Protein backbone atom coordinates (compact mmCIF):
# COMPACT_ATOMS: atom_id res chain seq x y z
CA UNK A 1 0.00 0.00 0.00
CA UNK A 2 1.19 3.50 -0.82
CA UNK A 3 2.92 5.17 2.14
CA UNK A 4 0.70 8.27 1.87
CA UNK A 5 -2.25 6.03 2.80
CA UNK A 6 -0.44 4.39 5.71
CA UNK A 7 -0.53 5.68 9.27
CA UNK A 8 1.66 4.40 12.07
CA UNK A 9 0.67 5.47 15.56
CA UNK A 10 2.50 4.92 18.82
CA UNK A 11 0.58 4.57 22.06
CA UNK A 12 3.43 5.00 24.53
CA UNK A 13 1.23 6.44 27.31
CA UNK A 14 -0.93 3.31 27.16
CA UNK A 15 1.95 0.90 26.90
CA UNK A 16 0.72 -0.46 23.57
CA UNK A 17 3.13 -1.49 20.85
CA UNK A 18 3.21 0.24 17.51
CA UNK A 19 -0.06 -0.35 15.71
CA UNK A 20 -0.28 0.01 11.96
CA UNK A 21 -3.42 1.33 10.23
CA UNK A 22 -3.87 1.45 6.47
CA UNK A 23 -6.76 2.73 4.42
CA UNK A 24 -8.18 -0.46 2.90
CA UNK A 25 -11.51 0.28 1.26
CA UNK A 26 -14.44 2.61 0.91
CA UNK A 27 -17.86 1.01 0.99
CA UNK A 28 -20.73 2.68 -0.84
CA UNK A 29 -24.28 1.41 -0.36
CA UNK A 30 -26.64 1.43 -3.31
CA UNK A 31 -29.92 0.03 -4.56
CA UNK A 32 -28.31 -0.78 -7.93
CA UNK A 33 -24.85 -2.38 -7.67
CA UNK A 34 -24.45 -2.89 -11.43
CA UNK A 35 -25.27 0.74 -12.26
CA UNK A 36 -22.81 2.03 -9.65
CA UNK A 37 -20.11 -0.40 -10.83
CA UNK A 38 -20.56 0.74 -14.45
CA UNK A 39 -20.26 4.39 -13.36
CA UNK A 40 -16.99 3.87 -11.47
CA UNK A 41 -15.51 1.77 -14.26
CA UNK A 42 -16.58 4.00 -17.16
CA UNK A 43 -16.27 7.46 -15.60
CA UNK A 44 -13.40 7.04 -13.12
CA UNK A 45 -11.59 4.24 -15.00
CA UNK A 46 -11.51 1.89 -12.00
CA UNK A 47 -10.88 -1.80 -12.60
CA UNK A 48 -12.54 -4.91 -11.22
CA UNK A 49 -10.52 -5.97 -8.19
CA UNK A 50 -9.52 -9.59 -7.70
CA UNK A 51 -6.75 -9.45 -5.07
CA UNK A 52 -7.30 -9.48 -1.30
CA UNK A 53 -11.09 -9.62 -1.55
CA UNK A 54 -13.29 -10.56 1.39
CA UNK A 55 -15.13 -13.85 1.48
CA UNK A 56 -18.65 -12.72 2.34
CA UNK A 57 -20.62 -14.75 4.87
CA UNK A 58 -23.97 -14.49 3.09
CA UNK A 59 -25.79 -16.77 5.54
CA UNK A 60 -24.89 -14.76 8.65
CA UNK A 61 -26.88 -11.56 8.18
CA UNK A 62 -25.97 -9.85 4.89
CA UNK A 63 -26.76 -11.52 1.61
CA UNK A 64 -26.73 -8.55 -0.76
CA UNK A 65 -24.82 -8.19 -4.00
CA UNK A 66 -21.34 -6.62 -3.86
CA UNK A 67 -18.98 -5.49 -6.60
CA UNK A 68 -15.29 -4.80 -6.00
CA UNK A 69 -13.54 -2.08 -8.01
CA UNK A 70 -10.46 -0.01 -7.34
CA UNK A 71 -7.34 1.72 -8.55
CA UNK A 72 -4.94 -1.05 -7.51
CA UNK A 73 -4.20 0.59 -4.16
CA UNK A 74 -7.56 1.22 -2.49
CA UNK A 75 -10.65 -0.90 -3.02
CA UNK A 76 -14.24 0.25 -3.34
CA UNK A 77 -16.87 -2.18 -2.14
CA UNK A 78 -20.15 -1.36 -3.88
CA UNK A 79 -22.74 -3.05 -1.70
CA UNK A 80 -26.45 -3.49 -2.05
CA UNK A 81 -28.18 -1.41 0.62
CA UNK A 82 -29.81 -3.50 3.34
CA UNK A 83 -31.54 -1.62 6.14
CA UNK A 84 -32.11 -4.73 8.25
CA UNK A 85 -28.54 -6.06 8.70
CA UNK A 86 -28.22 -4.76 12.25
CA UNK A 87 -31.50 -6.44 13.22
CA UNK A 88 -30.42 -9.74 11.66
CA UNK A 89 -27.01 -9.69 13.37
CA UNK A 90 -27.88 -8.04 16.69
CA UNK A 91 -25.37 -5.19 16.17
CA UNK A 92 -26.24 -1.54 16.67
CA UNK A 93 -24.29 -0.36 13.61
CA UNK A 94 -25.36 -1.30 10.08
CA UNK A 95 -22.32 -0.93 7.79
CA UNK A 96 -24.39 -1.20 4.58
CA UNK A 97 -27.08 1.31 5.51
CA UNK A 98 -25.12 4.28 4.20
CA UNK A 99 -21.63 2.89 3.60
CA UNK A 100 -18.38 3.25 5.52
CA UNK A 101 -14.65 3.80 5.29
CA UNK A 102 -12.41 0.91 6.31
CA UNK A 103 -8.91 0.62 7.69
CA UNK A 104 -6.82 -2.51 8.21
CA UNK A 105 -4.77 -2.95 11.37
CA UNK A 106 -2.23 -5.51 12.44
CA UNK A 107 -3.54 -5.53 16.06
CA UNK A 108 -7.32 -5.39 16.44
CA UNK A 109 -7.17 -6.01 20.20
CA UNK A 110 -4.84 -3.05 20.76
CA UNK A 111 -7.10 -0.89 18.61
CA UNK A 112 -10.19 -1.93 20.60
CA UNK A 113 -8.32 -1.04 23.81
CA UNK A 114 -7.45 2.34 22.29
CA UNK A 115 -11.13 3.00 21.50
CA UNK A 116 -12.19 2.02 25.03
CA UNK A 117 -9.55 4.31 26.55
CA UNK A 118 -10.99 7.15 24.47
CA UNK A 119 -14.62 6.33 25.34
CA UNK A 120 -15.52 5.41 21.76
CA UNK A 121 -18.31 2.86 21.62
CA UNK A 122 -17.96 0.18 18.96
CA UNK A 123 -19.61 -3.02 17.88
CA UNK A 124 -17.44 -6.11 17.45
CA UNK A 125 -18.58 -8.15 14.46
CA UNK A 126 -15.80 -10.70 14.72
CA UNK A 127 -15.94 -12.60 11.42
CA UNK A 128 -19.75 -12.56 11.06
CA UNK A 129 -19.70 -10.49 7.86
CA UNK A 130 -16.43 -11.59 6.29
CA UNK A 131 -14.68 -14.91 6.74
CA UNK A 132 -11.06 -14.35 7.77
CA UNK A 133 -11.50 -10.73 8.87
CA UNK A 134 -12.14 -9.60 12.44
CA UNK A 135 -14.21 -6.42 12.00
CA UNK A 136 -15.29 -3.67 14.38
CA UNK A 137 -17.46 -0.67 13.51
CA UNK A 138 -17.89 2.70 15.21
CA UNK A 139 -19.03 6.24 14.45
CA UNK A 140 -16.96 9.38 14.00
CA UNK A 141 -18.30 12.57 15.65
CA UNK A 142 -20.50 13.33 12.61
CA UNK A 143 -22.07 9.85 12.49
CA UNK A 144 -19.98 8.46 9.63
CA UNK A 145 -19.33 4.73 10.00
CA UNK A 146 -15.75 3.55 10.31
CA UNK A 147 -14.60 -0.06 10.06
CA UNK A 148 -11.30 -1.32 11.38
CA UNK A 149 -10.43 -4.92 10.62
CA UNK A 150 -7.59 -7.38 10.95
CA UNK A 151 -6.99 -10.40 8.76
CA UNK A 152 -7.15 -13.54 10.90
Secondary structure, 3 states (H helix, E strand, C coil): CCHHHEEEEEEHHHCEEEEEEEEEEEEEEECCHHHHHHHHHHCCCCEECCCCCCEECCCCCCCCCEEEEECCCCEEEEEECCCCHHHHHCCCCCCCCCCEEEEEECCHHHHHHHHHHCCCCEEEEECCCEECEEEEEEECCCCCEEEEEEEC
